Amino acid sequence: MTRRAAGALLAIALSAPGVEAQTLTRPPATPPSATGSDEPQAGEIPVGRGDDDEPDVPAVSIGRWFTLGGSVQAEWNTMRQPAGVAQEALEPEAGSSLQLRTSLTPATGVALFARTEWRREFPTNVPEWWRAGDTSGRVVEAYLDVDRPLGLPVGLRVGRQRFRDAREWFFDDYLDAVRLRAQAGRWRFDAAVTGTVSRTPVEARSDEQRPHAIATISRRVTRGMRATAFYIRRGDQTGGRDRPWWLGASLASRGEHAVMFNATGALRRGRAGDVRLEGWAVDSSVRWHIDASGRPAVSVGYARASGDDSTADGVDRGFRQTGLQDNSSRVGGIRRIRIYGEAFDPELSNMEIVTAATSLRLARALSLDVLAHRYTQVVARRRLADTAFEVRANGRAAHLGDELDLQVVARPHRRIDLRLIVGVFKAGAGFDAPPGAGQTTIVWRPQLRVYF
């Protein structure tokens, strides 16, 4: 398929009303994603939900083929005592949003899905903050899904859609794509070519707006284990030579067994201008459910990504993630949490991260997650990859800091979701603090979400 033809297909799909790939009660004939996760993927999630860790709320049916669902959310984000680590402090802000999700199934095997969002953010540190807010709207998803076109044992999806893996380590983003998927016995296949329907100049486009080729293949090894291979290649529309690609694999258990594990590895290759890329990374975790109820759970995790100790040899041995990742997973509680820290939230690059976590299901609809992280640079460098802080390390000491995260989630009603996240980051010897500045950063995020 030529780029012009693919762009035309994307434009047609994005100009049409969006739709969900299946109804609320009938599962898809083919899996919407071969990411290796047996958790619900984006296309399998009922239209009333936005993610697989949200409550299963029935959407409103209008007629035989149309459904409508969504959510209203209010949240507060603030960072305290950021001086010394975050040179540009996170401004306290409150936000509210409305999401609408609609699906239309005009014929058997044909579906349209759309998810739109309107959001208003309020800077709470200014007088009359409720009047100073900014309102914005966007189309989160809008795609056409065809199951078994022309009787072929595949599924086709065209438009803006979500790509994600179980730990959101390779990708968790919304991309404009033409996508094919299939299943044959224990095997799952997923292949896509992405582009961008955007007026943004090519040189100013972000990673997710650049063209990609994405392929995954997975196999159920045993009843409780699945192996997956990933390939992601990014193009360069500027005429340069920035064309990285990633090859990775994961082996993970599924279901609620007494012991669950995940092991992931990846290589980063290709070129960035005249520099050859040769980075690598690994991530692994083990979770133990202490009793049969699965409520108390203890986890340990270890992640490491290569660094580069020379900038003059024409080879970059430092690993970078794809830029599409979210690094979010469950550790036993009701909701997902950022597995590398809610406050520091680093990209896995030139870093070793050791994590210990415990999760308590205090009741069926109440959970508590506590995570501790330790961050160490593989090669002591001033420059850091993507983190939540706008700051450089000192390049002398490798220990960047430690963090303690707490997440409490309560569901007093199936349509109400209460969530509180607190992250405390204490900087290590790898950061230099200005005189008199504190070394501890506290992030506070309460959230209320109501589903309909």
C-alpha positions as CSV (number, residue, x, y, z in Angstrom):
1,M,0.0,0.0,0.0
2,T,1.4,3.4,-0.9
3,R,1.7,6.2,1.6
4,R,-0.9,8.2,-0.4
5,A,-3.4,5.3,-0.3
6,A,-2.8,4.7,3.4
7,G,-3.3,8.4,4.1
8,A,-6.5,8.5,2.2
9,L,-7.8,5.5,4.2
10,L,-6.9,7.3,7.4
11,A,-8.6,10.5,6.4
12,I,-11.8,8.6,5.5
13,A,-11.8,6.8,8.8
14,L,-11.1,9.9,10.9
15,S,-13.8,11.9,9.2
16,A,-16.5,9.3,10.0
17,P,-18.2,8.8,13.3
18,G,-16.2,6.6,15.6
19,V,-17.2,3.1,16.7
20,E,-16.5,0.2,19.0
21,A,-15.4,-3.0,17.4
22,Q,-18.0,-5.1,19.2
23,T,-21.1,-4.8,21.3
24,L,-21.2,-5.0,25.0
25,T,-22.3,-8.6,25.2
26,R,-20.6,-10.2,22.2
27,P,-16.8,-10.8,22.2
28,P,-14.9,-10.1,19.1
29,A,-14.3,-12.9,16.7
30,T,-10.6,-12.1,16.4
31,P,-8.5,-10.5,19.1
32,P,-8.0,-6.7,18.7
33,S,-4.4,-6.9,19.8
34,A,-1.7,-9.5,19.9
35,T,0.2,-7.8,22.7
36,G,0.6,-10.9,24.7
37,S,-1.8,-9.8,27.5
38,D,-4.9,-11.7,28.4
39,E,-6.2,-8.6,30.1
40,P,-8.9,-6.8,28.0
41,Q,-7.4,-4.7,25.3
42,A,-8.7,-1.4,24.0
43,G,-11.1,-2.9,21.5
44,E,-12.4,-5.5,24.0
45,I,-13.3,-2.9,26.7
46,P,-17.0,-2.1,26.9
47,V,-18.0,1.2,25.6
48,G,-18.7,2.6,29.1
49,R,-15.1,2.1,30.1
50,G,-11.8,3.7,29.0
51,D,-9.3,1.2,30.3
52,D,-9.2,-2.4,31.6
53,D,-8.9,-1.3,35.3
54,E,-12.1,0.7,35.2
55,P,-15.4,-0.8,36.5
56,D,-17.5,-2.7,34.0
57,V,-20.4,-0.2,33.6
58,P,-23.2,-1.0,31.1
59,A,-23.5,1.6,28.4
60,V,-26.8,3.1,27.3
61,S,-28.3,1.3,24.2
62,I,-30.1,3.5,21.8
63,G,-31.9,1.3,19.3
64,R,-30.4,-2.0,18.2
65,W,-27.0,-0.9,16.9
66,F,-26.0,2.3,18.9
67,T,-24.5,2.6,22.4
68,L,-23.4,5.5,24.4
69,G,-21.2,5.6,27.6
70,G,-18.6,7.8,29.2
71,S,-17.3,9.3,32.4
72,V,-16.9,12.6,34.2
73,Q,-13.7,13.2,36.1
74,A,-12.3,15.7,38.6
75,E,-8.7,15.7,39.8
76,W,-6.1,17.8,41.6
77,N,-2.4,17.7,40.8
78,T,0.2,19.4,43.0
79,M,3.9,19.1,43.9
80,R,5.3,20.3,47.2
81,Q,8.9,21.2,48.1
82,P,10.2,20.6,44.5
83,A,13.2,23.0,44.9
84,G,16.5,21.3,44.6
85,V,15.3,18.6,42.3
86,A,12.7,20.1,40.0
87,Q,14.1,23.5,38.9
88,E,10.8,24.2,37.2
89,A,8.1,23.2,39.8
90,L,4.9,21.6,38.7
91,E,2.3,24.3,39.1
92,P,-0.7,23.1,41.2
93,E,-3.7,22.7,39.1
94,A,-7.2,21.2,39.2
95,G,-8.9,19.6,36.2
96,S,-12.2,18.3,35.1
97,S,-13.0,16.3,32.0
98,L,-15.9,14.7,30.2
99,Q,-15.5,11.7,28.0
100,L,-18.1,10.3,25.6
101,R,-17.7,6.9,24.0
102,T,-20.1,5.9,21.2
103,S,-20.3,2.7,19.1
104,L,-22.3,1.8,16.1
105,T,-22.6,-1.7,14.5
106,P,-24.6,-1.2,11.3
107,A,-23.9,-4.7,10.0
108,T,-22.5,-8.0,11.2
109,G,-18.7,-7.7,11.5
110,V,-18.7,-4.0,10.9
111,A,-18.3,-1.5,13.7
112,L,-17.6,2.2,14.2
113,F,-16.2,3.6,17.5
114,A,-15.4,7.2,18.7
115,R,-14.1,8.5,22.0
116,T,-14.1,12.3,22.5
117,E,-12.9,14.3,25.5
118,W,-13.5,17.8,26.7
119,R,-11.2,19.0,29.4
120,R,-10.9,22.2,31.5
121,E,-7.8,22.9,33.6
122,F,-7.6,25.4,36.5
123,P,-4.3,26.9,37.8
124,T,-5.2,26.9,41.5
125,N,-2.4,29.2,42.6
126,V,-3.9,32.4,41.0
127,P,-6.9,34.5,42.2
128,E,-10.3,33.5,40.8
129,W,-8.8,30.3,39.5
130,W,-12.1,29.1,38.3
131,R,-12.2,31.9,35.7
132,A,-8.6,31.4,34.5
133,G,-9.1,27.8,33.3
134,D,-8.4,26.7,29.8
135,T,-10.9,24.4,27.9
136,S,-9.9,22.0,25.2
137,G,-11.4,19.2,23.2
138,R,-10.0,16.3,21.3
139,V,-10.8,13.1,19.5
140,V,-9.1,10.4,21.4
141,E,-10.2,7.5,19.2
142,A,-12.1,7.2,15.9
143,Y,-11.9,4.1,13.8
144,L,-13.7,1.6,11.5
145,D,-13.4,-2.0,12.4
146,V,-14.2,-4.8,10.0
147,D,-14.1,-8.4,11.1
148,R,-13.3,-11.1,8.5
149,P,-13.5,-8.9,5.4
150,L,-14.2,-10.9,2.3
151,G,-14.4,-14.0,4.5
152,L,-10.7,-13.9,5.3
153,P,-9.7,-15.0,8.8
154,V,-8.4,-11.5,9.8
155,G,-9.7,-8.3,11.3
156,L,-9.1,-4.8,9.8
157,R,-9.1,-1.6,11.8
158,V,-8.6,1.8,10.2
159,G,-8.4,5.1,12.0
160,R,-7.1,6.5,15.3
161,Q,-6.8,3.7,17.7
162,R,-5.0,2.5,20.8
163,F,-1.8,0.5,20.9
164,R,-0.8,-1.1,24.2
165,D,0.9,-4.0,25.8
166,A,0.2,-5.5,29.2
167,R,2.7,-3.4,31.1
168,E,2.5,-0.5,28.7
169,W,6.3,-0.8,28.3
170,F,6.6,-0.8,24.6
171,F,3.6,1.3,23.8
172,D,0.4,2.8,25.2
173,D,-0.7,5.5,22.8
174,Y,-3.3,6.5,20.2
175,L,-2.0,6.4,16.7
176,D,-3.5,6.9,13.2
177,A,-3.1,3.5,11.6
178,V,-4.2,0.8,9.2
179,R,-4.1,-2.4,11.3
180,L,-4.5,-6.2,10.6
181,R,-4.9,-8.8,13.3
182,A,-5.5,-12.5,13.3
183,Q,-5.6,-15.6,15.5
184,A,-4.7,-19.2,14.6
185,G,-5.0,-21.6,17.5
186,R,-2.5,-20.5,20.2
187,W,-1.0,-17.9,18.0
188,R,-2.0,-14.2,17.7
189,F,-0.7,-11.8,15.1
190,D,-1.0,-8.0,14.9
191,A,0.6,-5.7,12.2
192,A,0.1,-2.0,11.6
193,V,1.4,0.9,9.6
194,T,0.8,4.3,11.2
195,G,0.8,7.8,9.8
196,T,-0.6,11.1,11.0
197,V,-3.6,13.1,9.8
198,S,-2.3,16.4,11.1
199,R,-1.4,20.0,10.0
200,T,1.6,20.1,12.3
201,P,4.8,20.7,10.4
202,V,6.8,17.6,9.8
203,E,9.8,19.0,11.7
204,A,7.7,19.8,14.8
205,R,5.9,16.4,15.1
206,S,6.3,14.4,18.2
207,D,7.3,10.7,18.4
208,E,3.7,9.4,18.2
209,Q,3.1,11.6,15.1
210,R,5.9,10.1,13.1
211,P,5.3,7.0,10.8
212,H,5.7,3.6,12.4
213,A,5.7,0.0,11.4
214,I,4.5,-2.2,14.3
215,A,4.2,-5.9,14.5
216,T,3.6,-8.3,17.4
217,I,3.3,-12.1,17.4
218,S,2.4,-14.1,20.5
219,R,1.8,-17.7,21.5
220,R,0.1,-19.2,24.5
221,V,2.9,-21.5,25.8
222,T,0.8,-23.1,28.6
223,R,-2.5,-22.4,30.1
224,G,-1.0,-19.7,32.4
225,M,1.8,-18.4,30.3
226,R,2.2,-16.4,27.1
227,A,5.3,-15.4,25.0
228,T,5.3,-12.3,22.8
229,A,7.7,-10.8,20.3
230,F,7.6,-7.1,19.3
231,Y,9.0,-5.1,16.4
232,I,8.6,-1.3,16.2
233,R,10.3,0.8,13.5
234,R,10.0,4.6,13.3
235,G,10.4,6.6,10.1
236,D,11.9,10.0,9.5
237,Q,9.9,12.4,7.3
238,T,12.3,15.3,7.6
239,G,14.8,13.7,5.1
240,G,17.3,13.0,8.0
241,R,18.6,9.7,9.2
242,D,16.8,9.4,12.5
243,R,15.3,5.9,12.1
244,P,15.5,3.8,15.3
245,W,13.9,0.4,15.6
246,W,13.2,-1.8,18.6
247,L,13.1,-5.6,18.8
248,G,11.8,-7.1,22.0
249,A,10.2,-10.1,23.7
250,S,8.3,-10.9,26.8
251,L,7.2,-14.0,28.8
252,A,4.4,-13.5,31.3
253,S,2.0,-15.4,33.4
254,R,-1.7,-14.6,33.3
255,G,-4.7,-15.1,35.5
256,E,-4.6,-14.9,39.3
257,H,-2.1,-17.6,40.3
258,A,-0.3,-17.7,43.6
259,V,2.9,-16.6,41.8
260,M,2.9,-14.4,38.8
261,F,5.8,-13.1,36.8
262,N,6.9,-11.0,33.8
263,A,10.2,-10.9,32.0
264,T,10.8,-8.4,29.1
265,G,13.9,-7.6,27.1
266,A,14.5,-5.2,24.2
267,L,17.2,-4.0,21.8
268,R,17.3,-0.5,20.2
269,R,19.0,-0.4,16.9
270,G,19.1,1.8,13.8
271,R,20.6,5.2,13.4
272,A,20.3,8.8,14.7
273,G,22.0,10.8,12.1
274,D,25.6,9.6,11.8
275,V,25.4,7.7,15.1
276,R,24.7,4.0,15.3
277,L,22.3,2.8,18.0
278,E,23.2,-0.2,20.1
279,G,21.2,0.0,23.4
280,W,19.5,-2.8,25.4
281,A,17.1,-3.1,28.4
282,V,15.5,-5.7,30.6
283,D,12.6,-5.5,33.0
284,S,11.4,-8.3,35.3
285,S,9.0,-8.7,38.2
286,V,7.6,-11.4,40.4
287,R,4.4,-11.2,42.4
288,W,3.3,-13.5,45.2
289,H,-0.3,-13.7,46.4
290,I,0.1,-14.8,50.0
291,D,-3.2,-16.6,50.4
292,A,-5.9,-18.0,48.1
293,S,-8.0,-14.9,48.3
294,G,-5.3,-13.0,46.4
295,R,-5.7,-10.0,48.6
296,P,-2.3,-9.6,50.2
297,A,0.4,-9.5,47.4
298,V,4.1,-8.9,47.6
299,S,6.1,-7.9,44.5
300,V,9.7,-7.3,43.6
301,G,11.0,-5.9,40.3
302,Y,14.3,-5.1,38.6
303,A,14.8,-3.0,35.5
304,R,18.0,-2.0,33.8
305,A,18.8,-0.1,30.6
306,S,22.2,0.4,29.1
307,G,24.1,3.7,29.2
308,D,26.8,5.2,26.9
309,D,30.1,6.1,28.4
310,S,31.5,7.7,25.2
311,T,30.1,10.3,22.9
312,A,32.9,10.4,20.4
313,D,33.0,6.9,18.9
314,G,29.9,7.2,16.6
315,V,28.0,4.6,18.6
316,D,25.2,5.3,21.1
317,R,25.0,2.3,23.5
318,G,22.4,4.0,25.6
319,F,18.9,2.6,25.5
320,R,15.8,4.7,25.0
321,Q,12.2,3.5,25.2
322,T,9.9,4.1,22.2
323,G,8.4,7.4,23.5
324,L,5.0,5.7,23.2
325,Q,5.2,3.9,26.6
326,D,3.3,4.7,29.8
327,N,5.1,2.2,32.1
328,S,1.9,1.3,34.0
329,S,0.7,-1.9,35.5
330,R,-1.2,-3.5,38.4
331,V,0.7,-4.7,41.5
332,G,-2.3,-6.4,43.0
333,G,-4.7,-3.5,43.6
334,I,-7.8,-2.3,41.7
335,R,-6.1,0.3,39.5
336,R,-2.9,0.5,37.6
337,I,0.1,2.5,38.9
338,R,3.3,3.8,37.3
339,I,5.7,1.0,37.8
340,Y,8.8,3.3,37.9
341,G,7.4,5.9,40.2
342,E,4.6,8.4,40.3
343,A,6.7,11.4,41.3
344,F,10.0,10.8,39.4
345,D,8.4,8.8,36.6
346,P,11.5,8.2,34.6
347,E,11.9,6.6,31.2
348,L,14.0,3.4,31.5
349,S,17.3,4.8,30.0
350,N,20.8,4.5,31.4
351,M,19.2,3.5,34.7
352,E,18.8,0.7,37.1
353,I,15.5,0.6,39.0
354,V,14.9,-1.8,41.9
355,T,11.3,-1.9,43.2
356,A,9.5,-3.6,46.1
357,A,5.8,-3.4,46.4
358,T,2.9,-4.7,48.6
359,S,-0.8,-4.6,47.8
360,L,-3.7,-5.1,50.2
361,R,-7.3,-5.7,49.2
362,L,-8.8,-4.3,52.3
363,A,-12.3,-5.1,50.9
364,R,-13.7,-6.1,47.6
365,A,-13.9,-2.5,46.5
366,L,-11.0,-1.0,48.5
367,S,-7.3,-1.6,47.8
368,L,-4.0,-0.1,49.0
369,D,-0.7,-0.3,47.0
370,V,2.6,0.7,48.4
371,L,5.8,0.8,46.2
372,A,9.4,1.6,47.0
373,H,11.9,2.4,44.2
374,R,15.6,3.0,44.1
375,Y,17.2,4.8,41.1
376,T,20.8,4.4,40.0
377,Q,22.5,5.5,36.8
378,V,24.4,2.9,34.9
379,V,26.8,5.5,33.7
380,A,27.0,8.7,35.7
381,R,25.9,11.4,33.3
382,R,24.5,14.9,33.7
383,R,21.9,14.4,31.0
384,L,18.8,12.4,31.9
385,A,16.2,10.9,29.6
386,D,12.5,11.8,30.1
387,T,11.5,12.3,33.7
388,A,8.9,14.3,35.5
389,F,11.5,16.8,36.6
390,E,13.2,19.5,34.4
391,V,16.7,19.1,35.9
392,R,20.1,17.6,35.2
393,A,22.1,15.3,37.4
394,N,25.6,16.3,38.5
395,G,27.3,13.5,36.6
396,R,29.5,12.5,39.5
397,A,27.4,10.2,41.7
398,A,25.3,7.4,40.2
399,H,22.6,7.3,42.9
400,L,19.7,9.5,41.8
401,G,17.3,8.9,44.6
402,D,14.6,6.9,46.3
403,E,10.9,7.0,46.1
404,L,7.9,5.8,48.1
405,D,4.4,5.7,46.4
406,L,1.0,5.0,47.9
407,Q,-2.2,4.4,46.0
408,V,-5.6,4.0,47.6
409,V,-8.6,3.1,45.4
410,A,-12.2,2.8,46.6
411,R,-15.4,2.0,44.7
412,P,-18.3,2.7,46.9
413,H,-20.6,2.2,43.9
414,R,-19.9,0.5,40.6
415,R,-20.2,3.9,38.8
416,I,-18.0,5.8,41.3
417,D,-14.2,5.6,41.4
418,L,-12.2,7.3,44.2
419,R,-8.4,7.4,43.9
420,L,-5.6,9.0,45.8
421,I,-1.9,8.8,44.8
422,V,0.9,10.1,46.9
423,G,4.5,10.0,45.7
424,V,7.5,11.0,47.8
425,F,10.9,11.3,46.0
426,K,14.1,11.9,48.0
427,A,17.0,13.0,45.8
428,G,20.3,11.1,46.1
429,A,23.9,12.2,45.7
430,G,23.4,12.3,41.9
431,F,21.6,15.7,42.2
432,D,23.1,19.0,43.5
433,A,20.6,21.1,45.5
434,P,20.8,24.8,45.7
435,P,21.8,26.2,49.1
436,G,18.9,25.8,51.6
437,A,16.7,23.9,49.2
438,G,14.9,20.7,50.2
439,Q,15.8,17.4,48.7
440,T,12.3,15.9,49.0
441,T,9.6,16.2,46.4
442,I,6.0,15.2,47.3
443,V,3.3,14.7,44.6
444,W,-0.3,14.5,45.6
445,R,-3.1,13.4,43.2
446,P,-6.7,12.9,44.4
447,Q,-9.2,11.9,41.7
448,L,-12.9,11.3,41.4
449,R,-14.5,9.7,38.4
450,V,-18.2,8.9,37.8
451,Y,-19.2,6.6,34.9
452,F,-22.4,6.5,33.0
